[in-house]
Amino acid sequence: MRPRTLRTALATLTAGLVAAGCLTAAAPATAVAPAAAQGRPPANACSPAVSLTGFTDALDKTTYDGAYVGNLSALAPDRRGSLAALSDRSSLFRLDARTLRPRGVVTLADESGAALDAEGLVADLPHSRLRSSGGTPTGTYLVSSETEPSVRRYSGTGELLGRLPVPDDLRTAPEGRGRANGSFEGLTLLPGGRTLLASMEYPLDGDPADLVRIQSWQRTRHGDFRLGAQYTYRTDPGLGVSEVTAAPDGRLLVLERGFTAGVGNTVRLQLADRPGRGTVLHKRLLADLADCPALGASAEQPQPNPLLDNFEGMAVTGRSGGRLEVLVVSDDNQNAVQTTRFLRLRVRA
């Protein structure tokens, strides 16, 4: 979504992202391990825990099969060799995981055929412990929209298969206490595939200004989801949650963002508790992306660092040297002064 004043966006990058001629690469991975082992910051460090290994603007202001390849709000690892990328204008792209070039696109719609304000994405891939003789099959896509808000399930061809229940208090006012254009922004599935999480972007009306809700669902033996626990998460002042992504150990990578006119974006990567041990999720800062090296990036509007943009999508795509490979993407809002940019981060969580 387009960030409000005093709000920023964050996003993701793919393992092995090497779009030839478009990816600005950092020092080789072999240079990172010795430094990390000696307690020194890695090459191209944003912080002791996060380094930038590359970026690419190759998809900025491009089209594929008649669809604008922008407005990207979410990423999700898909089947081998593919990455799913969601546009908040209802396009679901399949990208080559190595080059990021589009391989396919489908259009999503709600029950009446209208476009979605699609913000969160999970590729619900088959899992040996989730197979059952009936119910909803795996190998589909879960997509959150901040309009109602909602979480819907779609087939790989874009067919609407169902919709998950949502608590009344999270619904957009006047039905509930959710803010218009500020509800379900992030979506992730915990390791094992049993627990689904959706993060609100901003507080509910009546909640403290820094408190956002994270709703969970538990998968039943039939493969569908029932409502689970609700968690609270505290943002830094003036920021909202633009994405939440599960790490392999179940802790959460959280992207907090903000925007100030004439100054630019604020983008911070946080690490939060694994849900399930109490209802309050504590966090620690991994990096402020304004502290990353620019690596030659440019910006069309004022920014604290020309690398920054409206980062909104994020996915864990692999491991390298004991660190997570994280891909982040920005939502350009189809705006001439914003960029569709992918970052590749290496994260010690």
Order of alpha helices (4+ residues) and beta strands (2+ residues): beta-alpha-beta-beta-beta-beta-beta-beta-beta-beta-beta-beta-beta-beta-beta-beta-beta-beta-beta-beta-beta-beta-beta-beta-beta
